[in-house]
Amino acid sequence: MADGNSISPGNRIIPHLWFDKEAKEAAAFYCSVFPDSQVNSTATISDTPSGDSQLVTFTLWGHSFMAISAGPFFTINPSISFMVIFDSSREKSAETLIDEVWSRLSEGGTPQMPLDEYPFSKRYGWIQDKYGVNWQLMLADPEDEPRPTILPCLTFTGEQCGKTEEARAFYLSVFRNAKPGSLFRYGPGHEPNGPETVMYSDYMLENTWFVAADSVLDQPYPFNEAISLYVRCETQEEIDYYWNKLSAVPEAEQCGWLKDKYGISWQISPAVLDDMMTTGTPEQRARITLAFLEMKKFDLAELHRAFDGK
């Protein structure tokens, strides 16, 4: 069932979460945790390789998210987490709110770093929730440059460790509306992290701010498809452009999905496809599904023909 259009036109890059069966339940839980949040739409895609898959779009604290229940094929891990900024210059109750959100995410969750005072923040904590999604909650310094409430955070570990700065430069070159933010490298006293590794950086791609950092810790958390980045394109030219710029693993190309040279999964999709899947009839959704299951890179004209039954 579709509840209406789901994504703000201003959101071009949207985090996409893959669950076994819990997408709708998880989305409802997150919307109960964060302010200014709601489930926007649900839709079922039938007869996929995963069987019937449920799509959910939702808004958390003003930011668009997508999720799918499509079987136990990928497991969410900490390589992509979500930084949540509680800014007292923006939210008068920031200090109370961070405690409340931490308490809710702790229901069945596992703290990775306790909510406490650290050298870099008066109040910070990292928690993995009961669905496996990782959240970093931080009380911002009101004197710092403001950032949005929720930012995807990319952690480069294992063989990708040390590539944060390179990846940052690459993404800034690929996306047409992009802006560098801050970048801090590790200094003396942070061994085994060396000066070539990044302690913290942020940058904006298509109005979505990202955080990125290196980690030399022995963490078996490579990027995978469980959290991907969904890019909404208006034209076939945009689809072609981002596909050609980002795709680096030919065997990963399927149904609009690709992997870049750092192992991060992206979905390069026409914006109209979201509308088709959330507002179309069951017959239209079935035709669209049959069409895109045969594609690697999306063909926008062919999707329109499938939707219209031509």
Secondary structure as UniProt FT lines:
FT   TURN            9..10
FT   STRAND          13..19
FT   HELIX           23..33
FT   STRAND          38..48
FT   TURN            49..50
FT   STRAND          51..60
FT   TURN            61..62
FT   STRAND          63..69
FT   TURN            72..73
FT   TURN            78..79
FT   STRAND          80..86
FT   TURN            88..90
FT   TURN            92..93
FT   HELIX           94..105
FT   TURN            106..108
FT   STRAND          110..118
FT   TURN            119..120
FT   STRAND          121..128
FT   TURN            130..131
FT   STRAND          134..139
FT   TURN            142..143
FT   STRAND          150..156
FT   HELIX           158..160
FT   TURN            161..162
FT   HELIX           164..174
FT   STRAND          178..185
FT   TURN            188..189
FT   TURN            191..192
FT   TURN            195..196
FT   STRAND          198..205
FT   TURN            206..207
FT   STRAND          208..214
FT   TURN            225..226
FT   STRAND          227..233
FT   HELIX           236..246
FT   HELIX           250..252
FT   TURN            255..256
FT   STRAND          257..259
FT   TURN            261..262
FT   STRAND          265..270
FT   HELIX           271..279
FT   HELIX           282..292
FT   TURN            293..294
FT   HELIX           300..308
//
